[in-house]
Amino acid sequence: MGNYVVGIDLGGTNLKAGVVDTDGKIIHRLSIKTNSNADPQTISNQILELVAEIIQGAHIEASDIVGIGLGSPGLVDKKGETILFSPNLPRWRNIPIRRIMSERFSKPCVLENDANAAAWGEKWVGAGREVNSLVMLTLGTGVGGGIVLENRLWRGANNVAAEIGHMVIRMDGPLCNCGNRGCVEVYASATGMVRRFKELLRSGALSSLRDRDEITAKMINEAAIRGDKASLDVIEETGRYLGIALINVMHVLNPEMIVLAGGMIGSGELLMNPIRQVTQQRAFEASYKDTKIVFSQLGNDAGIIGAAGCLLKELEISV
Ligand SMILES: [Zn+2]
């Protein structure tokens, strides 16, 4: 049997793949641009070509590969075979990608929601390797969630857990992409923070970013680190919203660890301090005191490593 797994992280902008060994190390990687408007056939072909190419590039044989793990944004069907719907890949509906990959490579394959895969990656070889339960929030363009309980991913009755980004924290809050109002995502995603920052500027707040045509979360993080008051304020507020979300998570699950990942953590302690403050002020002491809140250790690699880890877990090769 082989010693490697191909882990794939399918995103709206990039399709990333890595050859991962059974200790969770990436020994070779490749990334190509995804055309988010491409038809399913084109994206499936891109995935198949990328797998063939990465095996060749890593100077290993196809027989060295145990299987393939694919992490995809959006909803995966109950059997883990089909991507039902992916908000970032609008034309990608009802594609039986697991079967397509298995048939092409004659290897076992798993299909997992990308945030779940990332959470499993952190549990397997990242920040959570010493704990049995963790909740992970990926704070990017949207807010993804993953839950590990007693060393297993919690996928829920219909395989659609854990949409922590769509937990409602304000009943009459702004409209979310999901159609609901007041979700964590409208406050704590990069998009949400930029929206609130622009509101702050419109209300007259002074900022070094005031005259920029385009404002990104990365620019706000960098300005805050330089001491920009409006940027500091909006990050602090983001931390408080996240703190509220984490209190809910703590009260429901009391996990050993909460891992925060994604571009939004670029502001580091500026984001973490208000999160800690709010949770300590407002959560049951027993719920927060033994829950470590930490940043991701695998960073952008969590998706690739986690997808590979999900395959090993399914085959009962790893933890
Ligand atoms: Zn929502």
Boltz pocket constraint, residues with backbone or C-beta under 6 A from the ligand:
constraints:
  - pocket:
      binder: B
      contacts: [[A, 165], [A, 166], [A, 176], [A, 177], [A, 178], [A, 179], [A, 180], [A, 181], [A, 183], [A, 185]]
      max_distance: 6.0
